[in-house]
Each structure stands twice: as structure tokens, then as C-alpha cells.
Amino acid sequence: MGILALLAIGGTPQKLRALLFGVGLLVVAAAVLVGMPYGLRKAILKSYAQKPDRDLVISYQFGEDRFSCKSDVSSSEMLWRTILRVLRTKDGFLLYVSDNQLHWLPIHGFQNAADVDRLADLARAKVGEYKDER
């Protein structure tokens, strides 16, 4: 819209007014585009701060057919086939239940390196898409 207003300067007798209007619209559009990520981040952090289950310790137990996770406020048990893909990073594992829902298992949460390797082997065997990006 701002660009169209700037282009229309030649067809109006009030060139300064049209120029200022066009530049103003461009500045507003740029401010919205630049400010959107900051506003979105602030909204997400505010939403997380209001969750009753934030910052809880979650315990995972892995077996051949299924795995379970428990916290002070909930527990669940899932079959390995519900995991779409596993991504291993240098800091931990991402277990994707869907494209936007996942479990994060940080390396520092394991008791020892052997447990990390056991989970990696189990996930590689049970999940069709396993990727190691260490």
C-alpha cells in the first residue's frame, strides 16, 4: 500500500503529502514485520510462565515395546510406533510424536553414557526415521 502511495505521487498535486503518507505506510509495515517475532516470543514465554507443569522434572522409562513418562502432575505410556522420528543432537534427543509435538531428553538427564547409548540403539531399532546430528 505504501509503495502504491509513493508511485501515485506523480498523479497528485499534493506531492509532499502523498510522499509522507507513502513513507509512513512503509515505516508502519516495516515495524510490524520486525516487531512480529518479538511479540510472538513474548506471548509464548508468557503462556509458558502460566502453565502449572512448567519446570517440573519428568522421568522416562524405556522398554522394548513402549516407554513411559511421569511427572508430579501427569503420566503417560506410549508405544514406540507412536514416535514418527528421533533426532539425536549433541545436547540430547528429540522424540517427535507429531510435527509440532515432541519430547526433549537432554543428555545431562541420563545417569551415565551407557544409558544414552542404550536409548540411541533402542530408538534406532524401533523408530523408522532416526537421525544423528552430533
N, C-alpha and C positions, 0 to 999 in steps of 0.2 A: 504494500500500500504506500509506504514511504517512497519507494523508488518511482512508483507511478506519479506521485505528487511532485517529485523532483523533475520527472520528464515533462510534466504539464506546465512547467514554469514558462516555457516559450509561448504558450497559448493564453496566458493571462496577463492583464495589465498590472496586477499587483505581484510582481516578480519576487520581491523581498518576502512578502507574506507567504507565498507559495513555497519559497525556498526554506524558510524557517519551519513551516508545517511539515514538509518532507523530511528535513533533517531531524525534527522532533520525533516523527514516527519511527525513523530508523534507530534513533537512540533508545526509544522505548522497546522496540523489538529486540535490539541487542541486549538490553538489560534483562529482559525476560529470558532470553536464551542462555545468558551467562548465569543468571540467578536461579534457574530451574534446578540444576544439580544440587546446589547448596540448600535450597528449600526442601527438596526431596530427602536429602541426607538428614536434615534436622527433623523432619517428620518421622522418618524411620527410627532414629535414635530416641525420639520422644515416645513412640509406640513401644519400643523395646523396654524403656525405663518403666513403663506402666504394667508390664507383664508380670504376673505373680511367680512365674517359673524362671525368671532371669537369674543368671549367675548360680544356678544350682549344679551340684555335682551329679553327673549321670554315670551310672555303672553299666557296662556292657558285658554280656557273656555270649561267647560264640560256640556253636556246636556244628556238627556235620550237616544237619538239615535246616537249622534255624538259629536265630540269635535273639537275645532279649536286651532291653534297656530299661533301667529303673532309676527313678529319682524320688525325692520326698513327696512329690505331688502326683506322679503318674508312673505307669509301667506299660510296656507293650512287648509283644513277641511277634517276630516276623520270620517268614520263610525266606531262604536265600533267593528264591526265584522272584521275590518282590523287588529285588535290587536290580536296577537297569544297568548300572555301570559303577565301577570303582576307579577312582583316580588316586594314586599314591604320589604325594609330594614329599619334599624334604622335611616338611613340618608335620605331616600326618596323612590321614586317609579321608577321602570324601566318598561316602556311600550314597549314591543317588537313588531315591525312591521314585522320583519323577524329575522332570527338567528343572523344577523350581523348589523341590523339597529334598533335603539331604541330611545325612548325619555326618558330623565332623568329629573325627577321632584323632586328637593331637598325639604325637609321638611321646611327649612328656607325660601323658596319662598312662602309659604302659609301665608295668613293673620292671621289665628288662627287655633287652634287644631280642631275645629268643621269642618272646610273646609277639613282638612286632613282626618277626619273620613268619611265625605260625599264622598270624592273621593274613599276611600277604599271600602265603601259599594257599590258605583256605579260600580267600576271595578269588584268587586266580583260577582255582578249580571249580568254584560254584557260580561265578558270575561270568556271563558271556563276554562282556566288554571290560577288560582290566587294562589299565594304562599306568605305567610307572614313569613319572616325570621328575625323578630326583636329580 
